[in-house]
Amino acid sequence: MEADARARRWTLVAVCTTTFMLLLDIPIVNVALPSIQRHLDAGLTGLEWVVDAYALTLAALILTAGALADRFGRRLLFIVGVLVFTAASFVCGIAWSIVALDIARAAQGVGGAALFATALALIGHEYRGPERGGAIAIWGATIGAAVASGPLVGGILTDTLGWRWVFFVNVPVGAFALFVALTRMNESKDERAVRSDVWGLLTWSAALFLIVFGLLRGNASGWSSALILGSLIGGAVLLVVFVVVESMQSRPMLDVTLFQRPAFLGVSIATFCIGAGMFALFPYLSIYLQDVLGYSPLGAGIRFLPLTVFVFAVPLAMRRFAPGASMRLVLSIGLALVAGALLLMHGLDTNSHWTALLPGLIVAGIGIGLANPAIAAAALRVVDPARTGMASGINNAFRLSGVAVGVAALGAVLERRAASSLASTLGPHGRALGQAVASTGLRAAGGRPKVVHAASVAFVSGTNAVLLVGCVVVAVGAVAAAALMRTPAG
């Protein structure tokens, strides 16, 4: 029994370590984006793909990875994921152009999908009863700590060693996780899983890609253009095809009948909304702090600390109450707090200091700290224990597809609002500066005083717009959790 307990602890350590690494990779890169933009001469779309290439491949492959984990073994897929992610991180670090970096980030997402898909499944296999609640609370705190501390870690690495080290740092972490998986972790699988869902993978992946592509290129190509309308409509049609394909499978990678359960539908909507409305905002808040307010990467990271502290501390403080807590109540309150936090941040002007964000950052930290463990716990309650790989995959697919879609959609809102503001102050030629201002802040003004002021007004206007949109999206998630999770999830 002592040996089993040690194996459980090592499994939790390995899962939390890789989860921290994977989720850290989103905010840690956000802080480095201005440096990446300068060194690789990237525009807004190229920068957005640095985030979205990673989040998109994660979201697109995570359901398939969960099904493969159930079929071939969760430990095996975990090991494969560590190897792919670590190798891709090294390639990101040596990237010579923005295109090379975007491709390497997509490869990171492939490895990350395997790791994310097995995270909750490995915890669910090793822990039962009250111990599972404690383990999930620790895992939830890890998620929060990664998302929240990423800006600080990214700032330290970018300021001291350069932006390439935000990727190189994954190499030793991956080596440690690989050692633990090979020497300490137990294997588990679903003996009833006998085939892979290839058509489900193709339709889901293509649908997500088309939707994100349409949102990313909408401003540049025109929202009524054949390319953009075709992408968005095609993505929506493929989502319907995906649902049909899954409903015809005997062992689908996403059991669509689960959506007939109000509790499962509620937690899925809530998970997507916090990804799209809150986590997708971090790239734009980082650009605001660095390229508008003028802070260094480290300075920007330090100013995210109020959020960091609460995101990490709240799940640990709630750990003892987790087993008996109402998931519906905790999740809906958490999301309501996040929505309120974004409303608190709204209302910035050109004279605002970073302290204008402070109340919102604190409240958001508390809300995220409440929501993350509740989402994870609810995800494990909705399926048979043998299919925890699928449950883990679904949970993270909704979270990451929310981030991918959110980054693209919020970027489109920011760019459009900035372009409109510049056109009203600088005339028709000011509209052309919209994308440059959205991606580089005041640096796009080239030091010209009149343009600097116009760019500041434009970016602040765009930031207020995305804060308001994010608030509405997260509020929808809060309402969904409160209204639909009235019945037990399991």
N, C-alpha and C positions, 0 to 999 in steps of 0.2 A: 504493500500500500504506500509505503514511503517512496518507493521508486516511481509509482504512478503519480504521486503528488509532485515529485520533482519533474517528471515529464510534462505534467500539466503546466507547471510554472514556467518551464523553458519554452513550451509552446506559446504561452501568453507573451513571454518576453520577445520571442521571434516575431509573432504577429504584430505586437505593438510597435516594435522597432521598424518593421517594413511599412506599416501603416503610417507611422510618423514620417518616414522617408518619402513615401508616395504623396501624402497630402502636403507635406512641407514643400514639395517641388512646385506646387502651384503658387502660394504666396511668396516663397523665396525668389522665384523667377519674376514675380510682379515688381518687386523692388529693383531688380536688375534691368528691367525693360528700358528705362531711359539710357543706361549705359550700353545695352545691346543695340539700341536704335542708333546711337552715335557711332559705335565701332563698326557696325555692319550696314549702316546707311539704310535703315528700314523705314517704310511708311507705316501708317496705322494698320492696314490690312496684314502686312508682314508681321507686325507685333502681335496682332490679335491671333494669328495662326500659331505663334509661339505658345500661347495658352491653349488655344482651341485644338491644335493638332494633337496635343497630349490628352486633353479632356475628351475630345471626340472619339479617339481610338479606344480610350478607356470605356466610355459609355457604350460604344458600338460592340465591343468584344466581351464585355464583362458577363453578359448573360450566357454566351457560349462557353466562356471560361468556367462559369459555375457548373454548367452541365457536364463539361469535360472533367471537372474535379470530382463530381459525383460518380462519373463512370470509371475513370482511370486512377483516381486516388488524389486526395487533397494535398497530401505531402508532396507527391510527385509534381503536381502542377505548381505548387508553391516554389519548389526548387527551380523549375523551368523559368518561372516568373522572375526569380531573383537573378538568374544568369542573364536573361534578356534585358532586364531593366538596368542592371549594372553596366553591361557592355554598351547599351545605348546612351547611358549617362556620360560615359567616357567620350563617345563620339560627339555628343552635344558640346562637351568642353573644348574640343578641338575644331569645332565648326568654323568654316572659312567664309560662309555667306549666310544670309538670312534664310535662303531656300534650304541649304544643307542643315541648318539648325532646325527648321520646321520639320524636315523629313526625319531627323534623329529624334525629335520630340514625339513624332508619331510612333516611332519604334519603342520609345520609352512607354508609351501608352499600351502597346501590345504586352510588354512584360508586366506593366502595372495592372492590367486587366486580370491576369492570372493571380497576382498577389491579392488584389482587392476581393476577387471572387472567392478566395479560400479563407479570408480573414475570419469572418463570422462563422463559417462552416467549421473551421478548426477549433474555435472557442466553443461552439455549440456541441461538438463531439466530445471534448475533454471535460466540460463542466456541466453539472446538472443541479437542479434545485436552487437553493439560495446562493450557492457558490457561483452559479452562472450570472446572477444579477450583479455580484461584485466584480466578476471578470469583465462583464460588459461595461460597467461603470468605469473601470480602469481604461478599457479600450476607447470609450467615449471621451474620457479626459485626454487620451492620446490624440484623438482627432482634433479636439479643440486646441490643444497645445500646439499641434503642427500648423494648423491654419493661422493661429494667432501669433505664434512666435516666428513664423516664416519671414515677415517683414524685418524683424530685428536681426535674425541670422543672415538673411540676404544682405542687409545693410552692412553688417560686419564683414562678411566675405567680399562683397563688392568694393567696399572702401579700402580694405587691407590687402587683398590678394587679387582682386579683379573679378569681373562677372563670370569668367569661365569656371571659377571655383564653386559657384552655386551648383554646378553639375559634377565636378570632380569629387566633391565631398560625399556623393552617393557611393563611390567605389568602396571605401573601407566599410561603410555601413552594410552594403550588400555582401561583402566578404564575411562579416560577422554573422549575418542572418543565414547565409549558406552553411556555415559551419554548424550552427545550432540545428538547422533542418536536417543535416546529414547525420548528426550524432545524437540528437536528443528527442526528435519529434516522432510520434507514432503515425502510422498510415491509417486512413479510413476512407471508405467509399460506399456508394449505394449499389448493392449487388443487382438491383433491378434495372439499372441504367445500362442499356445494351447498344444504343446507337446515338449518333450525333445529329443535330438539327441544322443541316447545312442551309436549307432554304430559309429558315428563320434567321440565321446569321446574315445571309445576303440581303434580305429585305429590310431588316432592322438597320444594318450598317448603311445601306444606300439611302434609306429614309433620313437618318440623322445627318449624313453628309450633305444631302441636297438642301435640307432646311437650314443648316448652319451656313453653307455656302451662299444661299440666297440672302440671308440676313447680313453676312459680311460684305457682300458686293452690291447690296441694294442701292446705297447712296451713289456709288460710283457709276453703276450701269443704268440706274433709273428703276424705281419700284414698279413701273408699268411696262418695263421692257420684257420682251419675250424670254430672255435668259432668266431673269429673276422670277417672273410669274411661273415659268416652266419649272424652275427649281423648287419653289415653295409648294406649288400644286403637286408636282411629282413626288415630293417628300411626303405630303399628306396622303396621297394615294397609296404609296408604298407602306405607310403605317397601317392603313386599312388592310392591305394585302398581308402584312405581317400578322395581324390579328387573325385573319382567315386561315393562314398557314398554320399558326400555332393551335388553333381550335381543332384542326384536323389531325394533329399529332397525338400518338398514344403516350409519348413521353416528351412533351415540349420543353424547350429551355425556359419559356415563360408560360406558366399555366394560366391562361386567360380567364379561366373560371374563378380564379382568386379575386378578380375584380367584381364578382358578384357579392363578395363580402364587403359590406360598408367599411368595416374597420381597416381592411387591407387597402381599399381604395383611398381612404382618408390619409393613411400614413404615406402612401405613395405620392399623392398630391402634395402633401406637406413637405416631403423630402425634396421633390422637384423644385418647389417654390423657394425653399431656403437656399438651394443651390443657385437658382436663377436670380433671386432678388437680393441676396446678401453676399454670398461668396464671390459671385461674378463682379461685384463692385470693387473688389480690392485692387485690380489693375488700374482703375481710373482714380481711386483715392491715392494710390502711390504716385501717379503722374501729377496729380494736384499738389501733393506735398513737395515733390522734388522740382517739377518744372514750372510751377506757378508760385509756390511759396518759397522755393529756393533752397530747400534742405538737401543735405547730402543723403545718399542711400542709408547710411547709419542713422542720421538724424530723423529720416522718415520712419525707419524701423522702431526707433525709440518712442516715437509718438503713437505707435500702435500698441505700446505696452499696456495702457489701461484696459484695452480689450483682451489682451493676452492673459493677464492675471486672472480675470474672471472666467474666461473660457476654460482655463485649466483647473481653477479651484472649485468652481461650482459642481461639476460632476463628482469630484472627490468628497465634497461636503454632503452631497445628496446620496452617497453610496449606501449608507446604512438604511436609508428610507426607500431605496430603489425597489426591493422585492414587493413591498406592499403598496407602492404608489400607483395612482391611476395614470396610465400612459396617456389617455385622452386629455386629462387635466394638465399634466406636466408639459406635454407637447404643445397644446394650444396656448398655454400661458407663455411658454418660451418663444413661440413664433409671434405672439402679440407684442411681447417685449421688443423683439427684433424690429418689427414693423414700426413700433413707436420710436425706437432708436433712430431709424432712418428719417423719420419725420423731424426728430430733434436736430439732426444734422442739416436738414433742408433750410434754406434761407441764407446761404452764404452770399457775401458780396466782395467786391475787390479790396475792401479794407479788413476783411476777416483774417484773424490769425488761426493757427491750428487749434487753439483752445475752443473755437466755435464747434469743433467736432467732438470735444472731450465728453460732454454729457452723453451724447449718442454712442460713443465708443464703449463707455462703461455699461450702459443699459444693454447694448448689443452683446457684450461679453457675457452678461448674466443670461440673456435669452438663449444664445447659442449653447452655453454650458448646460442649460436645462434641456434643450431640444435634442442635442446629439445622442446622448444615451437612450432617451425615450424612443427615438427613431430606430436605433439598433435593436433594442429589446423587443419592440413591436414586430420588427422584421422576422425575428426568430420564432415568434409565436404563431405565425400564419400558415406554416407548412408542417408536414410530417418530419420528424427528426432526421430521417434518412435523406431528405432533400434540402438540408440546410445550405448546400452549395448553391442551389437555385435561389433560396431566400436571400442569401448574402449577395448574389449577383443582381437580383432585382433591386434590392435596397440601394446598392452603390450605382447601378445603372441610372436610376432616377436622380440620384444626387449629382452624378457627373454629367448626365445629359442636361440637367438644369444649369450647371456651370457653363457648359459649352454653348447652349442656346442663349443663356443670359449674357455672356461676354459679347457674343455677336450682336444681340438685340440692343443691349445698353450702349455698345460702341456705335451702333447706327443712330441711336437717339442722340448721343453726345455729339457726334459729327454733324448731324443735321441741325441741331440747335446752334452749335458753334458757327456753322456756315451761314445760317440765317442772321445771327447777330452781327457777324462780320460784314455781310452784305448791307445791312441797315446802316452801318457806321462808315464803311470804306467804299461803298458802292458795289457795282456788279463784280469787279475784280476781286473784292474781298471774299466772295463765296469760294473762290478757288483755294483760299488759305484754310478752309474748314478742316480738311483731313490733316494737314500739317499741324494745326493748332491742337486738334484732338489727340494727336500722337506725341507731340513734343512740347506742348504748352507754350510758354513765352519765348522759347528758343526759335520758334517759327517766325518771330517778328524781326529777327536779325538786328536787334538793337535800336530800331527806329522808334522813337518815343510815341508817336501817334499810333503806330501799329501795335506796340507793346501794350498800350492801354486797351485798345480794341480787342487784342488777343486775350487779355486778362478778363475783360467783361464777357467775352464769348465762352471761354473755358468754364468760368464760374457759372454762367447761365446753363451750359450743358451739364455741369456737375449737379446743379440743383434739379435739373430734369431727370437725370438717372437716379438720383436719390428718391425722388417722388415715385418714379416707376417701380423702383425696387421695393418701396414701402407698400405699394398696392399689391405687388406680386406676393410678398411675404404675408400680407394680411389675408389674401385669398387662401394661402396655406393654413393659416390659423383658423379661419372659418371652416375649412374642410375638415381639419382635425377635430374641432369641437362638434361639428354636425354629424360626421360619419363614424367616429370612433365610439359611438355610444354602447355598442355591443362588444364583448371581449374579442380580442384579435385571434385567439386560438380556437 
